[in-house]
Amino acid sequence: MRGTDYVDAADRTLEETYEEPMSLAAYVDRIFETPSTASHASKYLLEAIEASGTREVIEEGEEKRRYRFFDDPGNDGEHAILGNTEVLNEFVDDLQSIAAGRAKDEKIIWFEGPTATGKSELKRCLVNGLREYSKTPAGRRYTLEWNVDATDPDERGLSYGGNPAPSDDDHWYESPVQVHPLAVFPTPVREELLTTLNDRLDDHVPISVDTRLDPFSREAYGYLEEQYRRRGTEGLFSAITDESHLRVKNYVVDVGSGIGVLHAEDDGRPKERLVGSWMHGMLQELDSRGRKNPQAFSYDGVLSQGNGVLTVVEDAAQHADLLQKLLNVPDERSVKLDKGIAMDVDTQMLIISNPDLEAQLNQHADRNGMDPLKALKRRLDKHQFGYLTNLSLETELIRRELTGETTIWEAEDYDDVAEKIRAPITITVKESDGEFREREFAPHALEAAALYAVVTRLDEDGTPAGLDLIDKALLYDRGYLQEGDTRRDKDEFEFDEHSHDGEHGIPVTYTRDTLAELIQHEADRHHPDLPVADVVMPRDVLNAMAEGLADAPVFSTGERSEFENRVVPVKNYVYDQQESDVIEAIMHEQRVDEATVAEYVEHVYAWETDEALYNDRGEEIDPDPLKMKLFEVEHLGRFSEEAYESNLPREIVREFRREKVITALNRHAWEHRDEDFSMSDVDLASIPVIRSVLESHDWDDVRRTFEDLDPHQWDDPPSGTETEAVKEATLERLVADFDYSPASAELTSRHVMGQVSYRWD
């Protein structure tokens, strides 16, 4: 593309975003065409969230509906909030009640949680989402702008302090607080208009606009009213709101325009932080005969900026003095610029804090009902953000922190997610000499970091009997546990509903910093041909995370001890994953083909149901007991010769065939039943016991297949040995099918075979 092409693309973007100003009558016609453009603040925020749609996710082992808005789709996911779906859904539920004026409309929404749980991302996500929604036809946001021409050259017109020429028609001044256009109508007319609009609205939440003009707009309105009244003009409202004086314009919602954000470092008196301040030099210049002219007010407070949509107080513990000043804003919907000058406010208020705010709010809780902060606490509606307790989400978050990737992980089934969890990443590092170097986190390295972080966040006391913390973490992530042929769903376990999962643990910032430090230094290992020093292995990650606890100031002594004790089971789990990769790579050529499996399943089904079998010539044949026996003994490895009388199965084999194979087939047939269903439609891999045949082997299979394999020689196998041949094929398979690099494949296979050698003999 040429430079002009990019400029043209920018022109089109702005043309799609902004509209030409319109008359008040045209605006009224517009809102009858698209009612959402007239929504009040909380309803507008709710509509923006709902406009992005929903998707299904699994969190804490349960399927939940998630609003895509919180995936930050308008910003390519850069500030997506990972996890905390239930908390966000409760927030949306509250918005529905607030928008409809049911019960919670006097509440201030409060998000609390420990550091690095996504609270700041929530603010960014809200800003991004509202900005992008306001660019859509359904999300257009409108306000008023005024042009007051002076009839006398010596008479001052309306401005923000300047003094434009009376004949200059281009001096239009927008409401500094994004006032709703319908606020210009007299109350009875506005109420009638809204009644008619809501009668046509197919929504359970009606539009409500119960605000007066802001002080600046009232100044313009009052000036024009006085001028035309003196002249005896008929149709006074029409004259005041004529297109030469009043226009309705759209604006893009952003910080300062419909969104107010108060940061920790913002200072000033409470009124300055809330609404703005008087500009005394301008007051003198305006010469308003003793009164405070609203034209001389800055309107840069958080409520002024957030009027119309959203007001956010970040790091609210730093503004605890301000919170009490906000007490009456939600229900009175008004603040004062000065003793005699009030300003109506329509904004959804939201505060964000770490747990230290609650400590401040509870400092007088023991005063036997005389707590001076009781009224404030009653107004705050708390939503608790927690650390992620899903392995996949934590892996995704760590990957984002290290690489800047923003794509949201979505998958049809958990196998796709599992591939993402175990996947390696490569990061380019600039060396001290200015050269660039590739550093690799081996497969399972990020998984190890994520699992360890998640395990530290789980409440051991709330773990169901018979499960350990690894089981609990996997159950939360997948919704089920697979133990051999048995699948157990989460609802089969009893969980403590008062569990403290996610309330403390290792934050992602600690993990990120530890991993970033690891890639800056070479590992102390060598290979004549492969860059093994540039590979970060899962055990490197876990060792560094555990060893760094002692020097990390964010952890207490008790937390350090607790977290150190939880690293061993994570190491064992990750080793099992590496071991599985190596075994499957070794046995790849020995896997049972699906045709053999299908033949076995067909014979078992015919054996049980007396269904007819046909050979390749179309001749009817009986189920072959020898074929079934050989498959069960050699491929499944489930039974020995003693389980059969000649080739006929004894009761233990018959029970296995019925419970593990036939039952699974019947379940699959029932789930996919229709008039065209046949055995050929069966997905063999959906049967757990068959899936294990297709995908899983163990060391006994390796021993039986490669009798001369010697794990002790794996690091440097003698030339011409079976060990050399198996290793070469294994490394090639790990690279080709398991996403290892040659260096990480070498290191992983060495580690696994080193452990196996101890028990091989």
C-alpha positions, 0 to 999 in steps of 0.5 A: 500500500502507498502512503495515500492509501493509509490516509484514505483508510483513516478518512474512511474510519473517521467518516464511519465514526462521526456524523454531521451535527443535527437539529434537535428534531432530527435527533428525536427522529433518530432515537425512535429509529435506534432507541439505544442511542438515547439510553441512560448511563447504566443501560448504555454500559449494559448494552455495550457489554451485551452487544459483543455476544457470549461464549461458553467457557469452563472455569472451576470445572463448570461450564459458564456463559462469558460475555465476549466484551471482557475479552477486549475484542475491539482491541484485539484482546490486548486487555482481556480479563482472563477468568473471573467469569462468575464475578463479571457475570454478577457485575452484569446482573447488577447492571441489569438491576441498576439500569432497570431501577430495581433495588441496586440503583443506589449502589456503588459497584466495588471490585476488590482483589489482590494485586495482579488479578485483572482489576486494572485490565477491567478498567482498560477493557471497559474503556476500550469496549465503550470506545469501540461500541460508541463508534457503531450505529447502535452505540452512538453517543450524543450531546449538545453544543451551543452557539450564542451570537451576541447582538451587540458588538460590546456584549460578550457571547458564550464561550469557555473564556475566549471572546469570539467575534459576534459574526463568527458562526463557527464558534460552537461550544459543546456541553463540557459534561456530555449532557444528554440531548433530551435534557433540553426539553421541559420535564413534562415533554421529556416524560411524554417523549420517553413514554412513547419511546419506551412503549415501542422499545422491545426491552425489559429495561426502559430508557430513563433520562431524569436530568436537567441541563448542566450549568454551562448549558443552562447559562446558554439556554438562559441567555437565549431565553432572555434575548428572545423573551425580550423580543416577544418571540413566539415559539420561544423553545423553537427559537432557543433550540434553532439550529443556529443556536443548538445542535446535537453532535455525536462523540466517541466515548473515551477517558474525558468524554463520557468516562472519568477515571480517578487515578491514585496519583490524582490530588486536590480537594474533594470537590476538585477531584469530583467535579472540577474547580473555579478559574478565578481569573476568568470569573473576574474577566466575565464580570458576572456581577457578584455571581459565579458564572458556570462558564468559569468552571473547569469541569475536569473532575471525575464525575464531570468527565464520566457524566453520561456513561462511566466513572471509575475510581482506581486504587480507591484506598488512595481516595477513601476520603472521597468515597463518603462524598459520593454517598448521595450521588447514585440516588440523588444524581446530583453534585454541586459546583458551588452552594447555589449551583448544582449539576445533575449526574448520570453515570455508572460509578465503579471503584477498584481497590486492593484489600487494603480499602476494606481494612480502612472501611472496617477500622471502626467496626467494633463501635457497637453500631456507631460505625461512622462508615456504616452508611458508606459500606452499605452503599458499596456492592463488592465483587471479589476478583481472585487469582486464576485457578484454571491451568489453561487460563494461567498458561495463557496469561503467562504467555501473554506476559512474556510474548505480548500475544493477545489472541483469546484461546478458544477451542472446540474441545479440551484436547485443543486447549491441552496442546496450547498448554503444553506448547513451547515458546521462543523469545528473542533476547538481546545480549550485552554485546548487542547480538540477538539470541533465541531462547526456548521455553521447552514444551511443558515449561509454561505449563509447569509455571502455570500449574505451580502458580495455580496449586499455590492458590488452591485451598487444601482444606477444601479439596474433596477426599481422595484428591490432591491439589494436582487433581483439583487443578485439573478438575477445575480446568477440564471439568472432569478427571480421567483415570484409566477407563473411568471418567469422573465429572466435577459434580461427582465430588463434594467441594467446600462452598466456603473454600478460599481458592484464588484468594492468595498464592503466587501472582503472575507478576512473580512468575513473569519476572522469574521466567524473564530472569531465566531467559537472560542467563544461559543454563550450565549444560552442553552438547557438541551440536545442539544449543542446549544452553539456550533451552529453559526446561520445566524443572529449571522453571520450577526450581527458579520459582521455588528458590526465589520465594525466599527473597520475594518480599510479597510473601510472608514466612508462612506462605513461603513454607507452604508454597515450597512444599507444593512444588514436588507434586507439580514436578512429578506431574510435569515429569509424567507429561514428559515421560508420556511424550517420550514413550509415545515417540518411541512407540509411534511406529508400533501404534495399533491401526484403527482398522485393527481396532475397528475389527475388534470392536465389531467382533465384540459387538457381534459377540454380545448382540448376535449381530451378523458379521460379513467378510470381504466377500460378503459371506456371513461369519461368526465373531472370532474368539481368537482375534478378540483374545489376541487383541485383549492380551497383546494390544490392550494388555488387560488379561493373561492366558488364565482369563480364557478357557482355550479362546473363550473368555471367562467371566472377568473378560465378559464383564470387561467387554460389556462394561467398557466396550459395549456400554460405551458403544451404546452410549455413543449410539444413543447420543448420536441416534437417528434413522441413519446411524450405524456402527460405521459412524462410531468414533472409536477414539471416544471409547476410553479403553479404545482410546488408550489403545490408540494413544497410550503405551507404557514401559512394558510395551517399550521393553517388549518391543525393543528388547536390546534397548538400554536406557543407561546408554541413552545420553551417548549410545554406542554406534550400531546399537538398538539404543542408538536407532531408537533414540534417533527415531524418538528425537525425530518424532518428538520434533515432528509430532510433539513440537520439540526443538532438537535441543529440547527433545535431546534434553527431555529424552535424557531427563526421562531416560535417566529416571527410567534407567534406575528402575529398568533392570 
